[in-house]
């Protein structure tokens, strides 16, 4: 019953209230017009003034509740998406970015955020995602890319070794110091995330995550600016 209510009533109503800009004003006007007409009718031809005022009271409550709910939904839409981490710290801009590639929109947000400082991006990708990663990399001529394939998307050790190789050798070849590199753990599988995090912690490399924005219906709205993953207890 709850699933039926959410699928056929709750989500469609919320979606209409968010996406159809005229819905709220029109329904409000209809309720107000109905309120006035029924009050007039009740006071003139129905079962007395008491019944008329009772009817008017119920309609007034319904009108106020609708206006309140509609205003609440509008504020949620205007003031930020559900789950927006407004109180989180954003990282500084870095020259080097290690990225677990899954979605181009997330990569786009990471690159946009770190420009114009960003010089080089290492994309850790599975064989299935490699064509999409190559296509995404071609869209950013101002950034150098290295494709770092990992054959098994559940192999934590393989992802750890790739990151270790970047930190120990490849970053130096690009003349990028480790303190100028950030590891993005947004994409990939959880085992890949663990491998990248462990290597980053071992080398004291900064870590970031790119959250996702959702509207009041739970629909994906796109990535938000990255937030810093703080592991120290200082302060």
N, C-alpha and C positions, 0 to 999 in steps of 0.2 A: 504493500500500500504506500509506504513511504517513497519507494523508488518511482512508483507511478505518479505520485503527487509532484515529486521533484522534476520528472521528465516532461510531464504534460501540463503542469500548472505553474509551479514555482519558477523554473528556468524560463519558460516562454514569456511569462508576465514581466519578470525582471529584464529580459532582453528587450521587450517592447518599450518599457519605461526608460531604458538607457538609450536605445537607438532611434526611436521615433520621437523627434523633438516636439511635435504638435500634440502628442498623446495626452500629456499632463494637462495643458491648458484647455483642450477640448473636453476632456472628461470632467474637469473641475467646473467648467461653464455649464455642462449638462446637469451635473449634480446640483449646482446652485439654482439653475432654472427649475429643476424638478422640486427642489426644496421650496421655492417661492410659490410655485403653482399648487403644490399639495397643501401648503399652509393656507393659502387663500380658499381652496376647495373645502378644507377641513373646517375652517371658521364660518363658512357660509352654508354648506349643504350636508355635511356629514353628521356625526352623532354627538355634536356638542363641542364646546370649546375645549374641554379637558382632553377628549380624544384627539382633537386637532393639535393641541400643544404636545401631546405624547408623540404623535407622528413627526411633528416638526423637530422634536428633540432627538429622535433616532436618526433622522436624516442629517441633522446638524453634526452629530457625532461621526457619522459615516463620512461626511465631507471633510471634517477636520482631520480624521485619521488618514484619509487619502492624501490630502495636501501634505501632511507631515511625512508620510512614507515616501511620496514622490520627491519632496525636498531632500530627504535623507539620502535617497539613491543618487540624486543629482550631485550632492556634496561629495559622496564617495567617488563619483566619477571625476569631479573637478579637482579634488584635493589629493588625488593619488590613487593608484591601483591597489588592490588587495595585496597585502604582504610587502608593500614597499618599505625597504629598510632605511627610512629617512634618518635614523639616528646612528647609522653606521659610518665608519671612517673610510673615505676614499683613498686609494693609494696614490703616491706621487707618480709622475710619469717616468717610464723606464726606456732605456735604449734597446734592451733585449727582451723578447717575449717567448716563453715556451707555452704552447697551446695544445690541449687535447682536442682535436678537431672532431666536431659532430654536426654543428650547424653554422652556416655562413653568417647568419644574422648576428650570432654571438661573437664570431670572429670580427665582424665589421665593427661592432661596438667596442671591442677591446682595442682594435687598431685606431679607431677614431679617438678613443680616450687618450691614448699614449702619443698620438701625433702632436706636434712635429718632432718630438724627441726620438720616437721609435726608429731604429735602424734595421734590426734583423728580427725575424720571427721563425722559430722552429716549430713546425707542425708535426705532432705525433699522431699518426693515423693508422688505422687498420687497412688491409688490402681493399675491403669493400668501400671504404670512404676515400681512398686515394684519388680517384678521378675527380670527385667533388672538391677535394682539397686543392688539387692542381688548378681547377677552374677558379676557385675562390682566390688563390694566390695571384692569378693573372690580372685581377682587378685592382691591384695596389702596386703600381709601378714605383712608387717612392719608397717601398719597403722591400728588403731582400728576404727571400724565403728559403728555408731548407726543409725538405720532406723527410721525416724520420719514421719509417714504417715499423709497426709492431705486428707480428704475424698472428699472435693470439690475443684477442681482446680481453681475455681473462688471466693473462700472464702478468702478475704483479712484478715479478723479477725482471722481465724483459723491459717493461716501462721504466723501472728503476735504473737499469743499466744504460738505457738510452739517455736518461737525464744525467746520469753520472758522467757519461762520455761528453755531453755538452758542457757540463760544469768544469770538467778536468782538462778538456782539450779544445773543443770547437769554439767555445766562447773566446778563448785567448786568440784563436786564429782570426776572429772577427774584431779583435781589439776591444772587446767589451768585458769590463770587470764584473765579477759576480754580484757586487752590490748594485749594479746597474741592470740587473735581470730580474724579471718577475715571472713566476710560474702560475698559469691560469688552470684551475682544476675544475672548471665548469663542465666541460664535455667529457667524452670517453665513458668507459664503464667504471664502476666502483673499484675493481682491482687496479685499473690503470691509474685512477686518482690516488690510490694508496701508494703506488710505486713512485709517482711524481712527487707526492708530498714527503715521503721518507727521504728521497734524494735531496729535495729542497731544504728540509730541516737539517740534514747532515752538513750541508754547505752554507747554511744560514742565508739562503736565497728567499726573497720575498714571495708571498703567495697571495693570490687574489681569486675572487669568485664573482661571476656576473649573474646577478639575480634576474628573474623573469617577472614581468608585469602581467597581471590578470585583471579583467574587469569584474563587475559584480556578479556576472553569470559564470565566472570561472574560465572564460575564453582567453586564450593566449594573446597578449597584446604586443609582445616583443621584449628585447633585453633592456635592462637598466644599466647605468654606469657601474663599473666594478666596485666592489668593496674589498678592503684589505682584510686578510685573515690574520688576526693577531694571536700569537701563541705564547707570548711572554706574559708574566703576571706583574710586571712592573707598574707602579702607580696604583 
